[in-house]
Amino acid sequence: MPGKNRSVHLTRVSEWDDGNIGRKDDYLAAEEPLEIRVGDHPLSVTMRTPGHDVELAAGFLFTEGLIQNREQIVALENVEPDTGDGAKRGNVVQAALAAEAAPDFEKMRRHFFASSSCGICGKASIDAIRSRLLSAPNPDFRVGAELLLSLPDVLRSSQDVFQRTGGLHAAALFDSSGGLLVVREDIGRHNAVDKVIGWALLEHRVPLGNAMLLVSGRGGFEIVQKALVAGVPVLASVSAPSSLAVQLARELRMTLVGFLRGRRFVIYSGEERIAG
């Protein structure tokens, strides 16, 4: 699609409607690979919707445990390598990290390959999170049930690309009074979460002890893990969590809410934070 927005592509389609077929323009959510590098070393490639790539990289580095705080990021920028055909595409983010955060690249490659190819599972996953010495999020945070019920409408009305394409996940941070702090969209809900947490990290707002995170779709283990790293006390999703997500949330005393739709939600962990 020509223009400034690489998050959306315009295409021509045929639409069948009750026996009639016609041609029309349709918007598609963009999907392109993003390579994250530390120095000159490739670290990870993720399929994402272009936009807020620096935030995505920052969130990824933080939630995956490569850095512990904002100060360990010396520089983080989009680079545009030549593709060989004379074109340049901004699908690489390059990080310079403080010396103490320099990763073991062989170990990192094995970790990210295993995570992407065969998944993370059971006891090994919980043990890996426990070994990072994460603390339970703010025990004093409270949110009213009525306020919680209002958040999905705010999220939907803020999803610019979804309203055109119908093909994106979203994640949003809210303050304790329900004020929207930031919303990000992506084809991958974990990428949307990394973009949100990356924004908070770069804005020096981490830990997020007085914020709520709402995600579209289900609340899986990886989403809970990323929210815990950022110190989020309340995580809600409009669909179901996984069994491992519930186990992790209960172990680290996070409030985990699922099926947040209409006038109903289910509390899987941390009921004490929900008032009324």
N, C-alpha and C positions, 0 to 999 in steps of 0.2 A: 504493500500500500504506500503510495507516495506521501510525503509529508513527514511530520515530526514523530508520530506515534508508532514505534516499532512493536508495541504490545498487541496491535490489532492488524489483521490483514483483510483486504477486501477481495472477494472472489465472486464468480458468476456460477449460479447453481440452477438446477431444475427442481421445481417444487410440485409434488403431486398433492392435490387437495380435492377430495371427494369426487374423483374421476376426471378432474381437469388438471392439466399440466401446463406450467408456465415458467418462464425464465425470470430470474430476479437476482439482485445483488445480495450477498450475505457476508457478514463479518465473522472472521475466525480469530480465536485467541492464538497469538503467535507462540511458537515453540522453537527454541534454539538452544544449542549447547553453550554453557558458560564454563570456561576453564579458570580455576583459581590457582594462582601460582604464589609461592613464597620465594622471593628472589627470582632466580632463573629456573627454579625447580617446579614442574607441574605437580600439583597436590591432588586435585580432584576435578572431575568434570560432572556437571549436573545439567539436566534438561530443565529449562526454566522459561518463563515469559520475560522477554527483555524489559528492563526498567528497574531502577533502584538496585543495580547490580553491586555497587559498592556496599550498600547496606546488607545485601544478601551475603557477600563474602565476609563482612565483619561478623554477622550473626553466625555464619557457619564456623568461622575460626573460634568463636567464643563458645558456642553451644557444643561443639565437638571436642573442646578441651585443649585446643592448641594454644590459646592464650587465656589468661586468668582475669585480665582487666583491660580497660581502654588504653592505658599508658603503654602497654606492650605493643601496640600498633604504631610503628614509626611513620609509615606511609601506606596508603591504600588508594589505588587509582586504576581507572580503565586504561588499557593499552590496546592499540590497534595494529596487530601484526599483519604484515603483508601476506595475503593468501596465495601469492604466486601468479595470480591472474590479473594483477594490477589493482585488485579491489582490497579494501580494508574494512574489516568488520569488528566492532567493539565487543567481542565475545570473550575477552580475557580481562580478569582483574588481577593485578599484581600487588602483593603485600611485601612490605619490609617490616620485619619484627625485631624487637629488642633481643639482644644476645641470649638472655635466659629463656626466651620462648622459642628459640630455634629448634625445629622438630627433627626427629630421627626419620628421615624420608623413607627409608626402607620399611620401617615399622608402620609409618602412616599409609604407605601404598598397600601393604597387606591388610591393614584395618579397613580402609575404604573399599578395597576390592571385595573383601568378605561381606561387608555390609550391603553392597549394592547387588552382589550376585546371588547370595544364598540367604540373606536376611539375618536378622538378629533374633535370638530366641532364648526364652526361659531363664534359667539360673545364671548362665554366663552373662546375660545382659544386665540383670539386676546387680550381680557382683561387680561388673564393670562400673556401673553408676555409683555403687556404694564405695568403691575404691577411690572415687574422686572427692570423697569427704564432703558431699553436699549437705547443707543444713536445711532443716525444715523451714519453710517460708513463714513470714510474719504471722504469729498466732493470734494477734489482736485485730487483724483485718476483719471487717464485717460488711456484708452487703444485704440489703433488703430484697425479699423475694420479688416484690413488684418491680423494683429497679432492674433486677436480673431479667425479668420477663420482657422488659422494654428493649434490651440490647440487640436482639436479632433484627428488628426493624431498622435500627440505626445502621447496623452493618450492611444490610441489603441496600438501603438508600445511598450508601457511600461507595458501592461497587460500580464504578464507572464502566470498566471494561466488561464485567459480567452482564450488565444491562444490554450491551450491544451484541455479545457473543454467546452468553449462556454457558460458557465453557471454562470458567475459572473458579478456583478456591480463593478464600480470603481469610485473613487474620486481622484482628483489631485489638488495640489496647484501650481500655477505659480507666478513668480514675475512679476514686471511691464514690463520687457523686454521679457517676454515669457519663461524665464528659468524655467524648471521643478524643483520644490523644493522637492516634495514628491508625491508618488502615492500609494494608498492602494486599495485592492480588497476584496470583501465580497459578500456573497449571498444576503445580505440586503444593499441597497444603503445608508440607514441611518447609518448602522454600518461602512461602508466604510468612510463616512463623519466623524463619531466619531473617527475612527482611524487616519485620517488626522489631525483633530483638536487636538486630544490627543497628536500626535507627536509634533505639534507646541507648545502646552502648556508645555510639558516636556522639550522642547528645548528653553523655555523662549522667544518664538516668538509672543505670543499673547499680544495685539490685532494685527490682521492681516490686518492692514490698508493699506498696499501696496501690496496686493496679490489678485489673482483671484482664484476662486474655480470652477472647472469643474466636473460635475457628468454625468455618463451614465444614460440612462433612463430619467424619467420625474423629474421635479423640484417641489416636493410637499411641503406642508406647513412645515412639520417637517424639511426638508432640509434647507428651508429659515430661519427658527427659529434658527437652530444650527449655520448657517453661520453668522447670525446677532449677536449671543452671542459672536462669535469669532472676530467680527469687520470686516468681509469680505465686501468690497465695491462692488464687481462684482461677481455674481453667474451665471453660464451658464450651460445649460443642452442640450443634443442632442435631447430631446423630449419636450413634452408640460408641462407647469406648471399647477397647479390646480388654481381654482378661489381664494381660500383662500390664497394660496402662493402669488398670484399677489396682493391681498389686503394688506397683511402684508408688502411685499416689497415696495409698494407705500407709505404706512403709515410711514415707517421708512427710506424711501429714499435710498433704496438699488437698484443697477442696476441689473435687472433680465432679462436674455436672454434665449430664448427657441429655439428649432428647429435649433440648430447650426450644420448644415450639408452642406457639399459641399461649394457652394458660397452663402449661404443664412442663415439668422438668423432673429428672431423676438425679438424686444425689448419691454418688458412689463412694465418696470419701469426704471427710471434713465437714460434716453437717453443722458443726458448731459455728461456722462462719456465716451461715445463711440465717438472717433474722426474719422472723414472721412467717 
